[in-house]
Amino acid sequence: MTLKDKVAIVTGGNSGIGKAIALELARLDANIVIDYLVDPTATEALEREIAELGDQSIGVEADVSKIADLQKLVDAAVSRFGRVDIMVNNAGIETRTSVLDTTENQYNKVMDVNLKSAFFGTQIAARQMIKQGGGGRIINITSVHEDWPMPGNTAYCLAKGGMRMLTRTAGLELAPHNILVVGVGPGAVATPINLSTMNDPAKLKQLDAAIPLGRMARPEEIANVVGFLAGDGASYLTATTIFADGGIMHSSVGL
Ligand SMILES: NC(=O)c1ccc[n+]([C@@H]2O[C@H](COP(=O)([O-])OP(=O)(O)OC[C@H]3O[C@@H](n4cnc5c(N)ncnc54)[C@H](O)[C@@H]3O)[C@@H](O)[C@H]2O)c1
């Protein structure tokens, strides 16, 4: 399977799952637009890693909670590589606050970075895909929490639940254009977003015990799913979510 001549945008692409996705799509021969908000040095290092794989990439600083910045990502892809074939809406944040404590500012930020960005990222990428013709893939990195409530993380669950319905509804609307919209729902993945758990041995032990496969995922294990979804093998998958969660959603061991 190859993504030769395809162009992918990966939001939040210079760390964690996004970085692993950028590398996996490059390994499959796609050219990559790496969106980042912070850490240009990490982005430049990733650009070099991708060049070593024989592919091209550009880092573009863009805040995905702003529609103009999402447009900037698509414009950069078109001006540098001529097209957009794969849009990965990956950037995300969480506040770990309950429904009782979440402030308006926290609520807005979580909704904007996770859900608004995926909505308008889908819209802007799909408009370009329709303009250039030939279909495309939109891959939304959601979470098991698109479906599975997590007390103490209410706004995040709400945003990921919204991404679930975005995936399903946009998948139906865009199907006539052969633009496939699929969610990837990770369980617990060893990335910076989980540092507080990873740095607390007692919490980590409790988490591992709740996961049927007995451990957190490596970011590459999520990226592999995205690589499959971006390719020819996934030509009949749309408006649904693939969960890569080590079985945790169906585990009988509570967190
Ligand atoms: N790690 C997990 O256990 C896990 C589980 C389920 C879902 N996810 C989802 O996977 C995605 C990636 O998370 P991660 O685990 O790699 O964590 P991460 O913190 O390494 O990645 C998040 C990325 O988003 C970027 N970002 C944040 N705000 C942004 C903005 N306004 N504009 C552009 N970029 C922005 C960050 O700079 C970072 O690069 C997120 O959507 C997250 O919700 C992660």
The ligand as a Gaussian input file, in Angstrom:
#p B3LYP/6-31G(d) Opt

LIG

0 1
 N       -3.016000      10.188000      24.646000
 C       -4.190000       9.623000      24.852000
 O       -4.343000       8.799000      25.760000
 C       -5.347000       9.947000      23.976000
 C       -6.486000       9.134000      24.086000
 C       -7.576000       9.415000      23.290000
 C       -7.548000      10.469000      22.416000
 N       -6.433000      11.245000      22.342000
 C       -6.475000      12.355000      21.408000
 O       -5.350000      12.288000      20.548000
 C       -5.033000      13.596000      20.092000
 C       -3.540000      13.838000      20.246000
 O       -3.206000      13.859000      21.618000
 P       -1.813000      13.359000      22.200000
 O       -2.128000      12.269000      23.147000
 O       -0.865000      13.098000      21.109000
 O       -1.365000      14.578000      23.082000
 P       -0.342000      15.773000      22.763000
 O       -0.583000      16.747000      23.871000
 O        1.017000      15.255000      22.516000
 O       -0.898000      16.331000      21.389000
 C       -1.817000      17.341000      21.240000
 C       -1.270000      18.278000      20.189000
 O       -2.239000      19.277000      19.895000
 C       -1.559000      20.519000      19.813000
 N       -2.483000      21.629000      20.044000
 C       -3.108000      21.977000      21.182000
 N       -3.835000      23.086000      20.980000
 C       -3.667000      23.420000      19.673000
 C       -4.154000      24.472000      18.855000
 N       -4.989000      25.404000      19.345000
 N       -3.754000      24.531000      17.567000
 C       -2.895000      23.603000      17.063000
 N       -2.417000      22.588000      17.788000
 C       -2.796000      22.495000      19.077000
 C       -0.495000      20.434000      20.892000
 O        0.510000      21.423000      20.697000
 C        0.010000      19.015000      20.665000
 O        0.956000      18.966000      19.633000
 C       -5.920000      14.559000      20.884000
 O       -7.029000      14.926000      20.113000
 C       -6.364000      13.721000      22.059000
 O       -7.601000      14.133000      22.588000
 C       -5.328000      11.011000      23.090000

